[in-house]
Amino acid sequence: MNFFSNLFNKAKTNRGMLFTLVMLLHVAAIVSCVRIPINQNDTDEDSQAGAMPLAWETVSYGDDTVVVVNTAADVYESADRTSRRITQLLFNQPVQVTAQNDLWAKVNIEENNAGWVRARDLDSDWTCVDPRRYSGRVVVTSKEKQVYSQPRDGIVIRDVTMGTELFFYTRSDNVYEVALPGNLTGWISESGTFQLEVDEPIKKTTAEVFVQSCEKFLGTGYLLGGIGSMGIDSAGIIHVAMKINGVVVPRDFSGQYRKGRAVEFGSIDNINESALSIGDVFFFGPNVEYEEGGFQNIDDAGIYMGNGEFLHASQHTGRVQLNNISDDYYKQRLRGIRRYF
C-alpha cells in the first residue's frame, strides 16, 4: 500500500463516533448497497470542454489524489489550526496532496495556491469522483441538504451544502443513489439540486438566478474563509453562488474583481443607480482616497439586489445581511463595481 493510503487510512480512525456508527450500519445492514469498483485501468478517450471547468478536470488522479469527507473542510495557511483559514473544501471534492505529516496534508487549491487540511478530513479512495463509473452527477443548489443511508426512512449520513457535487448510479422516485467516499452509497432527493451528464459543464444562467442563489444565505453566520451553510464570508458567497450558475471566479476578492467587467456608475458621491443591474458586485476597501482599480485594498464585497440594496457577510454583525449603498459608510468605501452576467 502506498504512503498516502497509509496516511489517510490511519487518520480515518479519528473521525468521530457518529461517522464510525454510520459506516458500521452500512456494513452490517445495507451491505448490498455497496458498489464494487470496476477496473481502474479502464479508460475513456473522450474529453469535454466548457465554460465551467469540471471539478475532476483540475486534478490528475493518482496516488496523491484525495477526496474531502466532511461537509466543509477547513484549509489553513499552515499546518496549525491557529493559522489563518484560507478557504474551505466541500464534501466529495477531489484535491491533490503535495506534502504531508502524520496529522496534516498540504493540498493544491485554485490557481497554484495551496493550503493545509487535517488528514482526518480526507480519504485516499477517489473512486467516488471517477466519472467513468457513473450515470451522471448532481449539483446541490440548496443552502443545505442531507444525504441518507436509504432512499426512504434512512439515517443522515452527511449534511451537504451549496456547490457540492455528487456522482450518481440511478435516479428513481425523485431520489438519486449517489457514490460517497469510502466506497459507500447514499441517497439524496432531487429537490434543491440539478442533474448533469458526468462530463457536462455547468451552464451559465442569469443575474436573476444568481441573486436568488445568494439570497439563500441570508442570516447565515459570518466565517472568515467559509463557503458553506455553517459559516461564510462575502467572497465565499460570490464564489459558490457563481459556481452553481456557471461562472468561474477565484475564491479571493482581488481575483473576483479582476474577473468582472467594469461598471461605470458615476462617482462615489453621486452613484448613478440606473447604471446598476442586479447581480453586479460592489467591492469595498479602506476609507482612503478613492481609486478605481484599487483591488489590492479590497476587504469586502456585496451583491446588488436592486433598489440600492446589496447582500454581504458582515464582520460587524456576524451574519449575512442586506445593506444600502446610500449608507455613507459603504459609499465612501466603494472601490469599484463589476458585472459577471
Kinemage of the C-alpha trace (Angstrom):
@kinemage 1
@onewidth
@group {chain A} dominant
@subgroup {mainchain}
@vectorlist {calphas} color= white
{ca met a 1} P 0.000 0.000 0.000
{ca asn a 2} L 1.370 3.418 -0.925
{ca phe a 3} L 2.340 6.105 1.563
{ca phe a 4} L -0.789 8.226 1.083
{ca ser a 5} L -3.117 5.281 1.631
{ca asn a 6} L -1.313 4.516 4.908
{ca leu a 7} L -1.528 8.144 5.997
{ca phe a 8} L -5.214 8.665 5.337
{ca asn a 9} L -6.377 5.245 6.422
{ca lys a 10} L -4.615 5.897 9.732
{ca ala a 11} L -6.346 9.274 10.030
{ca lys a 12} L -9.776 7.746 9.439
{ca thr a 13} L -9.713 6.152 12.897
{ca asn a 14} L -10.115 9.592 14.481
{ca arg a 15} L -13.113 10.849 12.552
{ca gly a 16} L -15.532 10.502 15.425
{ca met a 17} L -18.161 8.155 16.821
{ca leu a 18} L -21.023 9.282 14.569
{ca phe a 19} L -19.262 8.647 11.295
{ca thr a 20} L -17.958 5.301 12.633
{ca leu a 21} L -21.527 4.317 13.539
{ca val a 22} L -22.722 5.220 10.063
{ca met a 23} L -20.023 3.104 8.464
{ca leu a 24} L -20.886 0.123 10.697
{ca leu a 25} L -24.544 0.447 9.813
{ca his a 26} L -23.658 0.397 6.170
{ca val a 27} L -21.537 -2.719 6.558
{ca ala a 28} L -23.988 -4.606 8.763
{ca ala a 29} L -27.372 -3.530 7.461
{ca ile a 30} L -27.085 -2.314 3.873
{ca val a 31} L -24.059 -4.108 2.538
{ca ser a 32} L -25.985 -4.943 -0.596
{ca cys a 33} L -25.974 -1.263 -1.487
{ca val a 34} L -22.176 -1.022 -1.675
{ca arg a 35} L -20.887 -0.899 -5.242
{ca ile a 36} L -17.923 -2.971 -6.350
{ca pro a 37} L -15.423 -0.786 -8.240
{ca ile a 38} L -14.753 -1.538 -11.889
{ca asn a 39} L -11.244 -1.975 -13.223
{ca gln a 40} L -9.332 1.248 -12.630
{ca asn a 41} L -7.359 0.605 -15.802
{ca asp a 42} L -10.464 1.201 -17.936
{ca thr a 43} L -10.045 4.425 -19.892
{ca asp a 44} L -12.251 6.774 -21.833
{ca glu a 45} L -10.553 8.812 -24.524
{ca asp a 46} L -13.452 11.219 -24.912
{ca ser a 47} L -12.989 14.695 -23.437
{ca gln a 48} L -15.341 17.624 -22.978
{ca ala a 49} L -14.678 21.326 -22.655
{ca gly a 50} L -16.975 24.030 -21.402
{ca ala a 51} L -17.126 27.470 -19.838
{ca met a 52} L -17.385 25.979 -16.335
{ca pro a 53} L -14.405 23.636 -15.709
{ca leu a 54} L -15.348 20.319 -14.182
{ca ala a 55} L -14.013 19.569 -10.687
{ca trp a 56} L -12.097 16.473 -11.749
{ca glu a 57} L -10.521 18.248 -14.747
{ca thr a 58} L -8.308 20.223 -12.346
{ca val a 59} L -6.945 17.050 -10.708
{ca ser a 60} L -4.562 14.482 -12.195
{ca tyr a 61} L -5.688 11.301 -10.476
{ca gly a 62} L -3.080 9.091 -8.865
{ca asp a 63} L -1.552 8.075 -5.547
{ca asp a 64} L -1.620 11.701 -4.357
{ca thr a 65} L -5.352 12.208 -5.034
{ca val a 66} L -7.741 12.501 -2.087
{ca val a 67} L -11.374 13.496 -1.562
{ca val a 68} L -12.998 15.511 1.213
{ca val a 69} L -15.139 13.570 3.714
{ca asn a 70} L -16.556 16.456 5.797
{ca thr a 71} L -19.336 18.858 4.858
{ca ala a 72} L -16.731 21.622 4.620
{ca ala a 73} L -13.071 21.026 5.428
{ca asp a 74} L -11.024 24.000 6.608
{ca val a 75} L -7.929 24.906 4.598
{ca tyr a 76} L -5.278 26.705 6.662
{ca glu a 77} L -2.270 28.795 5.741
{ca ser a 78} L -0.007 26.409 7.679
{ca ala a 79} L -0.314 23.056 9.460
{ca asp a 80} L -1.727 24.768 12.531
{ca arg a 81} L -5.377 25.426 13.417
{ca thr a 82} L -4.407 28.813 14.872
{ca ser a 83} L -3.152 29.966 11.460
{ca arg a 84} L -5.370 31.841 9.007
{ca arg a 85} L -8.208 29.917 7.369
{ca ile a 86} L -7.743 30.397 3.621
{ca thr a 87} L -10.944 28.732 2.451
{ca gln a 88} L -12.884 25.508 2.776
{ca leu a 89} L -13.223 22.432 0.571
{ca leu a 90} L -16.639 20.861 0.053
{ca phe a 91} L -17.653 17.269 0.684
{ca asn a 92} L -16.558 14.872 -2.097
{ca gln a 93} L -14.238 17.457 -3.646
{ca pro a 94} L -11.065 15.934 -5.133
{ca val a 95} L -7.690 17.570 -4.497
{ca gln a 96} L -4.035 16.658 -4.855
{ca val a 97} L -1.638 16.281 -1.923
{ca thr a 98} L 1.823 17.828 -2.302
{ca ala a 99} L 3.201 17.362 1.225
{ca gln a 100} L 2.127 15.691 4.465
{ca asn a 101} L 2.848 14.749 8.037
{ca asp a 102} L 1.001 12.499 10.472
{ca leu a 103} L -1.856 14.949 11.076
{ca trp a 104} L -1.885 17.308 8.099
{ca ala a 105} L -1.808 17.280 4.313
{ca lys a 106} L -0.826 20.152 2.052
{ca val a 107} L -3.205 20.299 -0.923
{ca asn a 108} L -3.414 22.270 -4.122
{ca ile a 109} L -6.386 24.586 -4.360
{ca glu a 110} L -7.142 27.053 -7.137
{ca glu a 111} L -4.684 28.973 -9.312
{ca asn a 112} L -1.497 27.403 -7.985
{ca asn a 113} L -2.409 28.179 -4.387
{ca ala a 114} L -2.013 25.620 -1.632
{ca gly a 115} L -3.059 25.162 1.969
{ca trp a 116} L -3.084 22.647 4.808
{ca val a 117} L -6.013 20.356 5.658
{ca arg a 118} L -6.326 17.936 8.561
{ca ala a 119} L -5.678 14.418 7.301
{ca arg a 120} L -8.793 13.089 9.017
{ca asp a 121} L -10.897 15.287 6.687
{ca leu a 122} L -9.572 13.443 3.622
{ca asp a 123} L -9.816 9.975 2.062
{ca ser a 124} L -7.385 8.445 -0.402
{ca asp a 125} L -10.119 6.416 -2.172
{ca trp a 126} L -11.219 8.683 -5.038
{ca thr a 127} L -13.401 6.180 -6.903
{ca cys a 128} L -16.454 8.232 -5.843
{ca val a 129} L -15.358 11.019 -8.235
{ca asp a 130} L -14.177 8.864 -11.148
{ca pro a 131} L -16.614 9.936 -13.916
{ca arg a 132} L -16.128 6.704 -15.884
{ca arg a 133} L -18.135 4.781 -13.288
{ca tyr a 134} L -21.398 6.676 -13.097
{ca ser a 135} L -24.559 7.690 -14.957
{ca gly a 136} L -24.377 11.394 -14.159
{ca arg a 137} L -23.877 13.879 -11.371
{ca val a 138} L -25.980 16.179 -9.231
{ca val a 139} L -25.070 19.668 -8.030
{ca val a 140} L -26.565 20.974 -4.780
{ca thr a 141} L -28.278 24.360 -5.125
{ca ser a 142} L -29.965 24.485 -1.706
{ca lys a 143} L -28.166 26.178 1.130
{ca glu a 144} L -28.056 22.755 2.802
{ca lys a 145} L -29.277 19.219 2.082
{ca gln a 146} L -28.878 15.759 3.597
{ca val a 147} L -27.535 12.502 2.200
{ca tyr a 148} L -29.309 9.436 3.648
{ca ser a 149} L -28.392 5.781 4.162
{ca gln a 150} L -31.563 4.589 2.385
{ca pro a 151} L -33.900 6.083 -0.240
{ca arg a 152} L -36.688 6.163 2.349
{ca asp a 153} L -36.523 6.367 6.161
{ca gly a 154} L -32.738 6.192 6.308
{ca ile a 155} L -30.425 7.950 8.727
{ca val a 156} L -28.498 11.066 7.760
{ca ile a 157} L -25.010 10.166 6.556
{ca arg a 158} L -23.819 13.660 5.746
{ca asp a 159} L -25.068 17.234 5.519
{ca val a 160} L -24.001 18.822 2.253
{ca thr a 161} L -24.024 22.459 1.266
{ca met a 162} L -24.493 24.556 -1.861
{ca gly a 163} L -21.991 23.718 -4.584
{ca thr a 164} L -21.390 20.115 -3.516
{ca glu a 165} L -21.218 17.705 -6.468
{ca leu a 166} L -22.058 14.005 -6.249
{ca phe a 167} L -21.959 11.304 -8.903
{ca phe a 168} L -25.000 9.042 -9.120
{ca tyr a 169} L -25.736 5.493 -10.233
{ca thr a 170} L -29.502 5.705 -10.717
{ca arg a 171} L -32.453 8.012 -10.202
{ca ser a 172} L -35.803 6.640 -9.046
{ca asp a 173} L -38.877 8.280 -7.491
{ca asn a 174} L -37.127 11.674 -7.357
{ca val a 175} L -34.193 10.261 -5.392
{ca tyr a 176} L -30.610 9.792 -6.584
{ca glu a 177} L -28.422 6.891 -5.499
{ca val a 178} L -25.032 8.584 -5.130
{ca ala a 179} L -21.442 7.471 -4.629
{ca leu a 180} L -19.711 8.584 -1.426
{ca pro a 181} L -16.124 8.483 -0.142
{ca gly a 182} L -15.085 5.191 1.419
{ca asn a 183} L -16.863 3.155 -1.292
{ca leu a 184} L -20.211 3.886 0.359
{ca thr a 185} L -23.571 4.598 -1.205
{ca gly a 186} L -26.148 7.192 -0.186
{ca trp a 187} L -29.389 8.724 -1.371
{ca ile a 188} L -30.287 12.374 -1.927
{ca ser a 189} L -33.616 13.832 -3.046
{ca glu a 190} L -33.684 15.801 -6.286
{ca ser a 191} L -35.209 18.933 -4.724
{ca gly a 192} L -32.610 21.663 -4.376
{ca thr a 193} L -30.312 20.063 -6.935
{ca phe a 194} L -29.863 19.890 -10.688
{ca gln a 195} L -28.696 16.984 -12.790
{ca leu a 196} L -25.887 16.928 -15.351
{ca glu a 197} L -24.150 14.378 -17.511
{ca val a 198} L -20.899 13.159 -15.964
{ca asp a 199} L -18.836 15.401 -18.250
{ca glu a 200} L -21.318 18.238 -18.792
{ca pro a 201} L -20.227 21.746 -17.787
{ca ile a 202} L -22.494 23.822 -15.567
{ca lys a 203} L -24.350 26.176 -17.884
{ca lys a 204} L -24.296 29.907 -17.305
{ca thr a 205} L -27.634 31.159 -16.002
{ca thr a 206} L -28.763 34.743 -15.429
{ca ala a 207} L -28.183 37.519 -12.928
{ca glu a 208} L -31.687 36.915 -11.575
{ca val a 209} L -30.952 33.270 -10.779
{ca phe a 210} L -27.565 34.199 -9.310
{ca val a 211} L -29.220 36.676 -6.939
{ca gln a 212} L -31.742 34.027 -5.861
{ca ser a 213} L -28.841 31.713 -5.011
{ca cys a 214} L -27.185 34.421 -2.922
{ca glu a 215} L -30.414 35.160 -1.028
{ca lys a 216} L -30.418 31.636 0.376
{ca phe a 217} L -27.503 32.627 2.628
{ca leu a 218} L -29.376 35.488 4.344
{ca gly a 219} L -28.970 35.083 8.094
{ca thr a 220} L -26.067 32.638 7.810
{ca gly a 221} L -23.264 33.259 10.292
{ca tyr a 222} L -20.087 35.044 9.222
{ca leu a 223} L -16.978 32.859 8.996
{ca leu a 224} L -13.729 34.129 7.536
{ca gly a 225} L -12.773 31.732 4.749
{ca gly a 226} L -16.112 29.897 4.949
{ca ile a 227} L -18.093 28.766 1.904
{ca gly a 228} L -20.934 26.774 3.475
{ca ser a 229} L -24.154 26.821 5.415
{ca met a 230} L -22.351 26.702 8.783
{ca gly a 231} L -20.472 29.929 8.084
{ca ile a 232} L -19.445 32.001 5.105
{ca asp a 233} L -17.806 35.273 4.104
{ca ser a 234} L -18.654 37.611 1.238
{ca ala a 235} L -16.066 36.184 -1.148
{ca gly a 236} L -17.386 32.709 -0.340
{ca ile a 237} L -20.962 33.680 -1.236
{ca ile a 238} L -19.805 35.086 -4.575
{ca his a 239} L -17.596 32.081 -5.300
{ca val a 240} L -20.088 29.301 -4.579
{ca ala a 241} L -23.217 31.073 -5.918
{ca met a 242} L -21.447 31.862 -9.190
{ca lys a 243} L -20.154 28.300 -9.426
{ca ile a 244} L -23.643 26.768 -9.446
{ca asn a 245} L -24.702 29.388 -12.003
{ca gly a 246} L -21.933 28.566 -14.451
{ca val a 247} L -19.464 31.384 -13.798
{ca val a 248} L -15.949 30.655 -12.569
{ca val a 249} L -14.379 33.210 -10.233
{ca pro a 250} L -11.489 32.831 -7.778
{ca arg a 251} L -12.066 32.488 -4.056
{ca asp a 252} L -10.478 35.853 -3.126
{ca phe a 253} L -11.694 39.427 -3.600
{ca ser a 254} L -8.841 40.585 -5.814
{ca gly a 255} L -9.280 37.649 -8.190
{ca gln a 256} L -13.022 38.206 -8.322
{ca tyr a 257} L -12.502 41.903 -9.021
{ca arg a 258} L -10.207 41.142 -11.959
{ca lys a 259} L -12.648 38.649 -13.495
{ca gly a 260} L -15.587 41.043 -13.736
{ca arg a 261} L -16.411 43.715 -16.302
{ca ala a 262} L -16.188 47.292 -15.027
{ca val a 263} L -19.473 49.124 -14.470
{ca glu a 264} L -19.460 52.902 -14.992
{ca phe a 265} L -21.546 54.204 -12.125
{ca gly a 266} L -20.594 57.876 -11.826
{ca ser a 267} L -18.738 58.783 -8.641
{ca ile a 268} L -18.915 57.666 -5.045
{ca asp a 269} L -20.548 60.973 -4.138
{ca asn a 270} L -23.169 60.615 -6.859
{ca ile a 271} L -23.766 56.951 -7.707
{ca asn a 272} L -25.924 56.513 -10.788
{ca glu a 273} L -28.180 53.683 -9.666
{ca ser a 274} L -29.814 53.477 -13.098
{ca ala a 275} L -26.481 52.158 -14.415
{ca leu a 276} L -26.592 49.241 -11.972
{ca ser a 277} L -28.059 45.806 -12.632
{ca ile a 278} L -28.984 43.149 -10.112
{ca gly a 279} L -26.148 40.695 -9.699
{ca asp a 280} L -23.478 43.388 -10.013
{ca val a 281} L -20.850 43.100 -7.301
{ca phe a 282} L -19.718 46.059 -5.199
{ca phe a 283} L -16.136 45.920 -3.902
{ca phe a 284} L -15.225 47.812 -0.755
{ca gly a 285} L -11.934 48.851 0.793
{ca pro a 286} L -10.438 51.106 3.471
{ca asn a 287} L -11.840 54.587 3.720
{ca val a 288} L -8.992 56.296 1.876
{ca glu a 289} L -8.841 58.398 -1.268
{ca tyr a 290} L -10.928 56.687 -3.928
{ca glu a 291} L -9.022 54.897 -6.661
{ca glu a 292} L -10.803 52.836 -9.331
{ca gly a 293} L -8.998 49.540 -9.819
{ca gly a 294} L -7.572 49.522 -6.326
{ca phe a 295} L -8.247 45.822 -5.822
{ca gln a 296} L -5.271 45.410 -3.505
{ca asn a 297} L -7.252 47.240 -0.814
{ca ile a 298} L -10.493 45.243 -1.065
{ca asp a 299} L -11.739 43.741 2.193
{ca asp a 300} L -15.451 43.170 1.492
{ca ala a 301} L -17.903 42.791 -1.370
{ca gly a 302} L -21.663 42.802 -1.823
{ca ile a 303} L -24.084 41.511 -4.426
{ca tyr a 304} L -26.508 44.146 -5.744
{ca met a 305} L -30.107 43.053 -5.146
{ca gly a 306} L -31.862 46.129 -6.555
{ca asn a 307} L -33.342 49.273 -5.004
{ca gly a 308} L -29.966 50.310 -3.642
{ca glu a 309} L -29.571 47.161 -1.517
{ca phe a 310} L -26.684 44.721 -1.558
{ca leu a 311} L -26.111 41.404 0.212
{ca his a 312} L -22.890 40.616 2.048
{ca ala a 313} L -21.484 38.764 5.053
{ca ser a 314} L -20.898 41.443 7.668
{ca gln a 315} L -17.987 41.083 10.067
{ca his a 316} L -19.593 43.724 12.297
{ca thr a 317} L -22.899 41.901 12.846
{ca gly a 318} L -21.581 38.371 12.294
{ca arg a 319} L -24.172 37.360 9.722
{ca val a 320} L -25.197 37.633 6.073
{ca gln a 321} L -27.463 40.647 5.672
{ca leu a 322} L -28.676 43.439 3.425
{ca asn a 323} L -27.325 46.991 3.496
{ca asn a 324} L -27.883 50.026 1.290
{ca ile a 325} L -25.267 51.619 -0.930
{ca ser a 326} L -26.613 55.048 0.060
{ca asp a 327} L -25.166 54.470 3.542
{ca asp a 328} L -22.178 56.843 3.815
{ca tyr a 329} L -20.016 54.157 5.412
{ca tyr a 330} L -20.312 51.867 2.388
{ca lys a 331} L -20.453 54.615 -0.193
{ca gln a 332} L -17.157 56.088 0.961
{ca arg a 333} L -15.511 52.644 0.925
{ca leu a 334} L -16.666 51.677 -2.582
{ca arg a 335} L -13.657 50.734 -4.726
{ca gly a 336} L -15.407 49.569 -7.859
{ca ile a 337} L -18.344 47.646 -9.327
{ca arg a 338} L -18.061 44.560 -11.543
{ca arg a 339} L -20.549 42.643 -13.715
{ca tyr a 340} L -20.467 38.907 -14.500
{ca phe a 341} L -23.819 38.145 -16.151
